[in-house]
Amino acid sequence: MEPCEFPDIERRLAPVLEKHGRDASGLLQILRDVQDLLHFIPPEAVTCIAGRLGIPRTSVEGVAGFYAFLSLEPVGEYRVLFSDNITDNMLGNRELMQYFCNKLWVEPGKVSEDNLVSVDTTSCTGMCDQGPAALVNGWPLTSLDHNRLDLIAELIRIRKPVAEWPPMLFEVADNVRRKDALLGEAFEPGSALRATLARGIRETLAEVDKANLRGRGGAGFKTASKWTFCHAAIAGEDGSALCDIGGSPVRFIVCNADEGEPGTFKDRVLLTRYADLVFEGMTIGARVVGASKGFLYLRGEYRYLLQPLEAVLQRRRDAGLLGDGILDQADFSFDIEIHLGAGAYICGEESALIESLEGRRGRPRNRPPFPVTHGYRGRPTVVDNVETFAAAANIGLHGGAWFAAQGTSQSTGTKLLSISGDVSRPGIYEYPFGVTVEQILRDCGGEDAHAVQVSGPSGTLVSWQEFGRRIAFEDLSTAGAFMVFHRQREMFAAAHNFTHFFAHESCGFCTPCRVGTQLQKKIMDKIAGGHGTASDLEELKNLGHVLKTMSHCGLGGSAANPVLDTLKKFPGTFERKLKALAFEPAFDLDGALETAREITGRDDEWAHL
């Protein structure tokens, strides 16, 4: 490798580059560290990184330009991003953002003239139970009000390093309101692993199968089937796993902790209070499928959890629960590495997550092949949700029959719900599958609820007439979001917010999603501006059909859900926004000529259009 032509930048980047080595799969992690160090990624840094990794500059720029938390342009020493989720909007975050901008004399979306600070919006920060929320240089700020913003503005003015700010600004409450089988029992690290080793690999897989555990990320794929497919993908005739040259692992376990769905924050709480349970479930999965390497893909908004999670991993290594020869089993080696995301909702899709793990833009792959046969580095890979691995640890400890005794026949076990919005007690609630929406609303203080968005924008809008429906794969399948709206809320505002979210988060890979989400947003903007007509409603329905049937991945396929559900269940919220039932142009050309008519003194028919 030739020396970098920018020795000063090379010197400043040396610790970062040494930390991550020369493997291009570490590109995203390198760029995150450079962003923290320099507050943006300058062209000189791009050149040095490209030279170090032996990849084109365009590859580095392409990754840096894809993720929202990375920037190729200066964003100031302090970058404050207010959450633009609908629940934060309901709590007044837009007014607070404007107040904050006025305090610092900076325009929203721009950098101050002295390059000190920039203020903008970001998608949901995973703090919906304690909003309004924001991020400052990637660190969470919760329960914002004018007093807190006054303090933050003063800290920025005096250039106080974020690490030295008062800890109370960064307090994140867990808000666990209801516990059941998963959260309600104390867990001893290693207990589920010991039970698994005593039971045996095949027997443990049989218990997971008997439990009928299904993925908690929303899709509901059967976990035992996924693990079986991964193990069988490259098993030798004698049942042993084939290895790469040099003996590196050929199967991988990946925990998807990129819960970017607006309104979801259950994984945040699991990783905060139940990390051992999650890591133990990953280790059990590794034993079953024959993996010796695992990754926790942690969403960028949860970077504050990185150090505590690394401490848990080290404690488990010291206790013989990770590393070589786990619990004195010579044939059982497995370790876990944490990778940080950088603000890309699409990386919640498993193949896009794998692309990101490999240091590339998070774009969904063509499927088949599926990750269980061709995943990380082209090898069989299990990708499961945080809650799924936690449930797997409980099955490893208690067995499949115990787990299947809860919930329904098709939806066994319990489900964690992230409840936010118009409720008196937002937070985490755990219920056996089969609980009704009505029961949940009673428990969380949502007595005046008129609608509930289940599973976030990509999920299902439930009207007050449907509160007898149940949380279950056979009825209301959910990744965990449960956003409540009372009777005074205008449901058009929620759908409008969600269209902006999908337009912003589209990865741009396929035309139906890239163009369709933008068109959907523009039509909703037109209606919100008072220029909508009935023809616009029909166009929204047509766009929804295109998005659902022609998009490459689930993001595009679900991007029309909020609009179509709201049109169907709350048509009045759209009709009240319409200016006319027939087409009317948004720009009134004849009205624009009124000034000219006054100047010329003409008002005859030829002076009108």
C-alpha positions in Angstrom: 0.0 0.0 0.0 1.3 3.4 -1.0 1.6 6.1 1.7 -1.4 8.5 2.0 -0.8 11.8 0.2 -2.3 13.6 3.2 0.1 13.0 6.1 -1.8 15.1 8.6 -5.0 13.3 8.0 -3.2 10.0 8.0 -1.7 10.8 11.4 -5.1 11.7 12.9 -6.7 8.6 11.4 -3.9 6.2 12.3 -5.6 4.9 15.6 -8.9 4.3 13.8 -7.3 2.5 10.9 -5.1 0.4 13.2 -8.1 -0.6 15.3 -10.1 -1.9 12.4 -7.3 -3.4 10.2 -7.3 -3.7 6.5 -10.5 -5.7 6.0 -13.0 -3.8 3.8 -15.8 -5.4 5.8 -14.9 -2.9 8.5 -15.5 0.1 6.3 -18.8 1.2 8.0 -17.2 1.0 11.5 -14.2 3.0 10.2 -16.4 5.7 8.8 -18.3 5.9 12.1 -15.1 6.5 14.0 -13.9 9.0 11.5 -17.2 10.9 11.7 -16.8 11.0 15.5 -13.2 12.2 15.3 -13.5 14.9 12.6 -17.3 15.6 12.7 -17.6 14.7 9.0 -15.7 12.6 6.4 -13.5 15.0 4.4 -12.2 14.0 0.9 -8.7 13.5 2.3 -10.0 11.0 4.7 -11.8 9.2 1.9 -8.5 8.9 0.0 -6.6 7.6 3.0 -9.3 5.0 3.9 -9.6 3.8 0.3 -5.8 3.4 0.1 -5.7 1.6 3.4 -8.4 -0.9 2.5 -7.4 -1.2 -1.2 -10.8 -0.2 -2.5 -11.9 2.6 -4.9 -12.7 6.0 -3.5 -16.1 5.7 -5.0 -16.8 2.7 -2.8 -16.0 4.7 0.3 -18.0 7.7 -0.8 -20.9 5.4 -1.7 -21.1 3.9 1.8 -20.6 7.3 3.5 -23.4 8.8 1.4 -25.8 6.0 2.1 -26.1 6.2 5.9 -27.9 9.1 7.6 -25.4 9.5 10.5 -22.4 9.8 8.1 -21.7 13.0 6.2 -19.3 14.0 3.4 -19.9 17.6 4.2 -19.3 19.5 7.5 -22.2 19.3 9.9 -20.6 21.3 12.8 -19.0 20.2 16.0 -22.4 19.5 17.4 -25.0 17.8 15.3 -28.5 17.8 16.9 -31.1 15.6 15.3 -34.7 15.9 16.6 -36.8 12.7 16.2 -39.5 13.2 13.6 -41.5 10.2 14.5 -45.3 10.9 14.7 -45.4 10.3 18.5 -42.7 12.9 19.0 -44.6 15.3 16.7 -47.7 14.7 19.0 -45.5 15.8 21.9 -44.5 19.1 20.2 -41.1 18.3 19.0 -41.4 20.5 15.9 -42.1 23.6 18.0 -39.2 22.6 20.4 -36.9 22.3 17.4 -37.8 25.7 16.1 -37.3 27.1 19.6 -33.9 25.5 19.8 -32.9 26.9 16.4 -33.9 30.4 17.5 -31.8 30.1 20.6 -28.7 29.2 18.6 -29.4 31.4 15.6 -29.3 28.6 13.1 -31.7 27.5 10.4 -33.2 23.9 10.5 -31.2 21.7 8.1 -28.2 24.0 7.9 -24.9 24.5 9.7 -24.3 27.7 11.7 -21.9 30.2 10.1 -19.2 29.5 12.6 -19.5 25.7 11.9 -20.4 25.1 15.5 -23.8 23.4 15.3 -26.4 22.0 12.9 -30.0 21.1 13.7 -32.1 18.8 11.7 -34.6 15.9 12.0 -34.0 12.2 11.9 -36.3 9.2 11.9 -37.5 7.5 15.1 -34.7 7.3 17.7 -36.3 4.4 19.7 -37.2 6.7 22.6 -41.0 6.9 21.9 -41.9 6.2 25.5 -39.9 9.3 26.7 -40.1 11.8 24.0 -39.7 14.4 22.7 -36.3 13.0 21.9 -33.2 13.9 19.9 -29.6 12.9 19.3 -26.5 15.0 19.9 -23.5 13.6 18.1 -25.3 10.3 18.2 -26.1 10.3 22.0 -29.8 10.3 23.1 -31.5 13.2 24.7 -34.9 12.4 26.2 -37.9 14.2 27.7 -37.0 17.5 26.1 -38.6 20.7 27.1 -37.7 24.4 27.0 -35.6 24.2 30.2 -33.5 21.3 28.9 -33.0 22.9 25.5 -31.9 26.2 27.2 -29.2 24.2 29.0 -28.2 22.3 25.9 -27.9 25.5 23.9 -25.7 27.0 26.6 -23.4 23.9 26.7 -23.0 24.2 22.9 -22.2 27.9 23.1 -19.4 27.3 25.5 -18.2 24.3 23.5 -18.5 21.9 26.4 -17.6 18.4 25.1 -20.7 16.1 25.0 -18.9 13.6 27.2 -18.8 16.3 30.0 -22.5 17.2 29.8 -24.8 16.5 32.8 -25.7 12.8 32.9 -29.3 13.6 33.5 -29.7 14.9 29.9 -28.9 11.3 28.7 -31.0 9.3 31.1 -33.0 6.6 29.3 -35.7 4.9 31.3 -36.6 1.3 30.7 -40.3 1.8 31.5 -41.1 -1.9 31.9 -44.8 -1.8 32.8 -45.9 -5.5 32.6 -43.8 -8.6 32.9 -44.6 -12.2 32.0 -42.6 -15.3 31.3 -39.7 -13.6 29.5 -39.1 -10.6 31.6 -40.6 -11.7 34.9 -38.1 -14.4 35.9 -34.5 -13.9 37.1 -32.0 -15.4 34.8 -28.7 -16.9 35.8 -26.1 -16.6 33.0 -25.0 -20.0 31.8 -28.0 -21.9 33.1 -29.7 -22.3 29.7 -26.4 -23.3 28.1 -25.7 -26.0 30.7 -29.2 -27.3 30.1 -28.6 -27.3 26.4 -25.3 -29.2 26.7 -26.9 -31.7 29.0 -29.8 -32.2 26.6 -27.8 -32.5 23.4 -27.8 -30.6 20.1 -30.5 -32.6 18.3 -32.7 -32.7 21.4 -32.4 -29.0 21.8 -33.4 -28.3 18.2 -36.4 -30.7 18.9 -37.4 -28.6 21.9 -37.2 -25.3 19.8 -39.4 -27.1 17.2 -41.8 -28.3 19.9 -42.0 -24.8 21.3 -43.1 -23.6 17.8 -41.0 -20.4 18.3 -41.6 -18.0 15.5 -39.4 -15.0 14.7 -40.3 -11.9 16.8 -39.2 -9.4 14.2 -42.6 -9.5 12.6 -42.3 -12.0 9.8 -43.0 -15.0 12.1 -40.8 -17.6 10.3 -40.4 -20.7 12.4 -37.1 -20.6 14.2 -36.4 -24.3 14.3 -36.8 -24.5 10.5 -34.4 -21.6 9.9 -31.8 -23.2 12.2 -32.3 -26.6 10.5 -31.8 -25.1 7.0 -28.7 -23.3 8.1 -27.1 -26.4 9.6 -28.0 -28.6 6.7 -26.8 -26.1 4.0 -23.1 -27.3 4.1 -23.0 -30.3 6.4 -20.5 -33.0 5.4 -21.6 -36.6 4.9 -20.5 -37.3 8.5 -22.4 -34.4 9.8 -19.3 -32.2 10.5 -19.2 -28.7 9.3 -17.0 -27.8 6.3 -14.4 -25.0 6.9 -12.7 -22.4 4.9 -9.0 -22.6 4.2 -7.4 -21.8 7.6 -10.2 -23.2 9.6 -12.3 -20.1 9.8 -16.0 -20.5 10.6 -18.5 -21.3 7.8 -21.7 -20.7 9.7 -22.7 -17.4 11.4 -25.2 -16.3 13.9 -26.5 -12.7 13.6 -28.7 -10.9 16.0 -30.7 -8.2 14.3 -30.8 -5.3 16.8 -31.6 -2.7 14.2 -35.1 -2.0 15.3 -35.7 1.0 13.1 -39.5 0.6 12.9 -41.0 3.9 14.3 -42.7 3.2 17.6 -40.5 0.1 18.5 -38.1 0.1 21.4 -38.4 -3.3 23.0 -35.0 -4.5 21.8 -33.5 -1.4 23.5 -34.9 -2.6 26.9 -33.9 -6.2 26.3 -30.3 -5.2 25.6 -30.2 -2.8 28.5 -31.6 -5.2 31.2 -31.6 -8.7 29.7 -28.4 -8.8 27.6 -27.2 -12.1 29.1 -30.5 -13.7 28.0 -30.0 -12.5 24.4 -26.4 -13.5 24.2 -27.2 -16.9 25.7 -29.8 -17.5 23.1 -27.3 -16.6 20.4 -24.8 -19.1 21.9 -27.5 -21.8 22.0 -28.2 -21.1 18.3 -24.5 -21.4 17.5 -24.3 -24.8 19.3 -27.3 -26.0 17.3 -26.2 -24.8 13.8 -22.5 -25.3 14.3 -21.4 -21.6 14.2 -18.3 -20.3 15.9 -18.8 -16.6 15.1 -21.7 -14.2 15.9 -22.6 -10.6 15.3 -24.9 -8.2 17.2 -25.9 -5.6 14.6 -26.8 -2.7 16.9 -28.7 0.3 15.5 -26.8 3.5 15.4 -29.3 5.2 17.7 -28.3 2.8 20.5 -24.6 3.5 20.4 -24.8 4.5 24.1 -25.4 0.7 24.8 -22.1 -0.3 23.1 -19.8 0.0 26.1 -22.2 -1.8 28.5 -22.8 -4.6 26.0 -19.1 -5.0 25.5 -18.7 -5.3 29.2 -21.4 -8.1 29.3 -19.6 -10.0 26.6 -16.3 -9.8 28.4 -17.9 -11.0 31.6 -19.3 -13.9 29.7 -15.9 -14.7 28.2 -14.3 -14.6 31.7 -17.0 -17.0 33.0 -16.3 -19.5 30.1 -19.6 -18.7 28.4 -18.0 -17.3 25.3 -14.7 -18.0 23.5 -12.8 -21.2 23.1 -14.0 -24.4 24.9 -17.3 -23.0 26.3 -18.1 -24.6 29.6 -15.1 -26.9 29.1 -16.5 -28.4 25.9 -13.5 -28.8 23.6 -15.7 -28.8 20.5 -17.6 -25.7 21.4 -16.1 -22.3 20.5 -18.2 -19.2 19.8 -17.7 -15.5 20.2 -19.7 -12.4 19.4 -18.7 -9.1 17.8 -20.8 -5.9 17.9 -21.3 -3.9 14.8 -22.9 -0.4 14.9 -25.3 0.7 12.3 -25.4 4.3 11.1 -29.0 5.4 10.5 -30.6 3.2 7.8 -34.0 1.7 8.4 -33.6 -0.7 5.4 -30.8 -2.5 7.4 -33.5 -4.1 9.5 -34.1 -6.3 6.4 -31.9 -9.3 6.9 -30.1 -9.3 3.6 -29.5 -5.6 3.7 -28.2 -6.0 7.2 -25.7 -8.6 5.9 -24.6 -6.2 3.2 -24.0 -3.6 5.9 -22.0 -6.1 8.0 -19.8 -6.6 5.0 -19.0 -2.9 4.9 -21.3 -2.0 2.0 -24.5 0.1 1.4 -27.4 -1.6 3.0 -29.3 -2.7 -0.1 -31.5 -5.9 0.0 -30.2 -8.8 -2.0 -32.1 -10.8 -4.6 -33.6 -13.9 -3.0 -33.2 -16.8 -3.4 -30.6 -17.7 -2.3 -31.6 -16.9 1.3 -29.2 -16.1 4.1 -29.5 -19.5 5.7 -27.6 -20.9 2.7 -25.7 -17.8 1.4 -25.5 -15.1 4.0 -22.5 -13.3 5.6 -19.5 -13.7 3.3 -21.5 -16.1 1.2 -21.8 -18.6 4.1 -24.9 -20.1 5.8 -26.2 -17.5 8.3 -29.0 -17.4 10.8 -30.4 -13.9 11.3 -32.9 -13.6 14.2 -34.4 -10.8 16.2 -33.2 -9.8 19.7 -36.5 -11.0 21.3 -36.3 -14.3 19.3 -32.9 -15.1 20.8 -34.1 -14.2 24.3 -37.0 -16.6 23.9 -34.7 -19.3 22.6 -32.7 -19.0 25.8 -35.8 -19.5 27.8 -36.7 -22.6 25.7 -33.1 -23.9 26.3 -33.7 -23.6 30.0 -37.3 -24.7 30.4 -38.1 -26.8 27.3 -40.5 -26.5 24.4 -43.6 -27.7 26.2 -43.3 -25.0 28.9 -43.0 -22.4 26.2 -45.9 -23.7 24.0 -48.2 -23.7 27.0 -48.5 -19.9 26.7 -50.2 -18.0 23.9 -52.2 -19.7 21.1 -51.6 -22.8 19.0 -50.1 -20.8 16.1 -48.5 -18.1 18.2 -46.9 -19.6 21.2 -45.1 -17.8 24.0 -45.3 -14.1 24.9 -44.8 -10.9 23.0 -43.2 -7.7 24.0 -45.1 -4.5 23.0 -43.6 -1.0 22.7 -46.5 1.2 23.7 -46.4 4.9 22.9 -48.7 7.8 21.9 -51.9 8.9 23.7 -51.6 6.7 26.8 -50.9 7.6 30.4 -48.4 4.8 30.9 -46.1 4.4 27.8 -43.5 1.7 27.9 -42.8 -2.1 27.6 -45.7 -4.5 28.1 -45.3 -8.3 27.9 -48.4 -10.4 27.1 -49.1 -14.0 26.1 -50.1 -14.0 22.4 -53.8 -13.7 21.9 -54.4 -10.6 24.1 -56.9 -8.2 22.6 -56.2 -4.6 21.7 -58.9 -3.6 24.1 -57.2 -5.2 27.0 -53.9 -3.6 26.2 -55.5 -0.2 26.0 -57.1 -0.6 29.4 -53.7 -1.6 30.9 -51.7 1.3 29.4 -54.2 4.1 30.0 -55.5 4.5 26.5 -59.2 4.8 27.4 -59.9 7.6 24.8 -58.2 5.7 22.0 -59.7 6.0 18.5 -57.0 4.2 16.5 -53.9 2.1 17.1 -51.0 1.6 14.6 -49.8 -2.0 15.2 -46.3 -2.9 14.1 -45.4 0.7 13.1 -45.9 2.3 9.7 -45.4 -1.0 7.8 -48.0 -2.7 10.0 -51.8 -2.4 10.4 -54.0 0.6 11.4 -56.7 -0.6 13.7 -59.8 1.5 14.2 -61.9 1.8 17.3 -64.4 -0.7 15.8 -61.7 -3.4 15.7 -60.4 -3.3 19.3 -61.5 -6.9 19.8 -58.8 -8.1 17.5 -55.9 -10.0 19.0 -52.1 -9.8 18.9 -51.1 -13.0 17.2 -49.6 -14.2 13.9 -53.0 -15.4 12.8 -54.6 -11.9 13.4 -52.4 -8.9 14.1 -48.8 -9.8 13.5 -46.4 -7.3 14.9 -42.7 -6.6 15.5 -43.7 -4.9 18.7 -44.8 -1.3 18.0 -48.2 -0.2 19.4 -48.9 3.5 18.7 -52.1 4.9 20.2 -54.1 7.9 18.9 -57.0 9.5 20.8 -60.2 10.9 19.3 -58.9 14.4 18.8 -56.0 13.3 16.6 -56.2 13.9 12.9 -55.3 10.5 11.4 -54.3 12.2 8.1 -51.3 13.7 10.0 -50.1 10.2 11.0 -50.3 8.8 7.5 -48.7 12.0 6.1 -45.7 11.5 8.5 -45.3 7.9 7.6 -45.2 8.7 3.8 -42.3 11.1 4.5 -40.6 8.4 6.6 -40.8 5.8 3.7 -39.7 8.3 1.1 -36.6 9.2 3.2 -35.7 5.6 4.1 -36.1 4.0 0.6 -32.7 2.7 -0.4 -33.3 3.6 -4.0 -32.4 0.2 -5.4 -35.7 -0.5 -7.3 -37.7 2.0 -9.3 -41.2 1.2 -7.9 -40.1 2.0 -4.4 -37.6 4.8 -5.2 -40.1 6.7 -7.3 -43.4 5.4 -5.8 -42.6 6.6 -2.3 -41.6 10.0 -3.5 -44.8 10.4 -5.6 -46.8 9.2 -2.6 -45.2 11.8 -0.4 -45.8 14.6 -2.9 -49.5 13.8 -3.3 -49.9 13.7 0.5 -48.0 17.1 0.7 -50.4 18.5 -1.9 -53.5 17.3 0.1 -52.0 18.6 3.3 -51.5 22.0 1.6 -55.2 22.3 0.7 -54.9 21.5 -3.0 -56.1 17.9 -3.0 -58.9 16.5 -5.1 -60.7 13.2 -5.4 -58.4 12.2 -8.3 -55.5 12.4 -5.9 -57.1 9.8 -3.7 -57.5 7.4 -6.6 -53.9 8.0 -7.6 -52.8 7.1 -4.0 -54.7 3.8 -4.4 -53.0 3.1 -7.8 -49.6 3.9 -6.3 -50.3 1.6 -3.4 -50.9 -1.3 -5.8 -47.7 -0.6 -7.7 -45.7 -0.4 -4.4 -47.2 -3.6 -3.1 -46.8 -5.7 -6.2 -43.6 -4.5 -7.8 -41.2 -3.5 -5.1 -38.0 -5.4 -4.5 -38.3 -5.8 -0.8 -40.6 -5.4 2.1 -40.0 -1.7 2.6 -41.6 -0.8 -0.7 -44.2 -3.5 -0.3 -45.4 -2.0 3.0 -44.8 1.7 2.2 -48.4 2.2 1.1 -50.0 0.5 4.1 -50.6 3.7 6.2 -52.2 5.6 3.4 -54.4 2.7 2.2 -55.4 1.7 5.7 -56.3 5.3 6.6 -58.2 5.8 3.4 -60.2 2.7 4.1 -60.9 3.1 7.8 -60.9 6.9 8.2 -61.9 8.3 4.8 -63.3 11.5 6.4 -59.8 12.6 7.5 -58.8 12.8 3.8 -62.1 14.3 2.5 -61.9 17.1 5.0 -58.5 18.1 3.5 -59.8 18.2 -0.1 -60.2 21.5 -1.8 -62.5 20.3 -4.5 -64.0 17.0 -5.7 -62.8 17.7 -9.3 -59.3 18.5 -10.5 -58.1 21.9 -9.6 -54.5 23.0 -10.4 -52.3 23.8 -7.3 -51.2 27.1 -9.0 -53.9 29.7 -9.8 -52.5 31.4 -13.0 -55.5 33.7 -13.4 -55.1 34.8 -9.8 -51.4 35.5 -10.4 -52.4 38.0 -13.1 -54.6 40.1 -10.8 -51.7 42.5 -10.0 -51.1 43.1 -13.8 -54.9 43.8 -14.3 -54.8 46.4 -11.5 -51.8 48.1 -13.0 -53.2 48.2 -16.5 -56.7 49.0 -15.4 -58.1 46.1 -17.4 -60.7 43.6 -16.3 -62.2 42.5 -19.6 -62.5 38.8 -20.6 -59.2 38.9 -22.5 -57.4 39.9 -19.3 -58.5 36.6 -17.7 -57.4 33.0 -18.2 
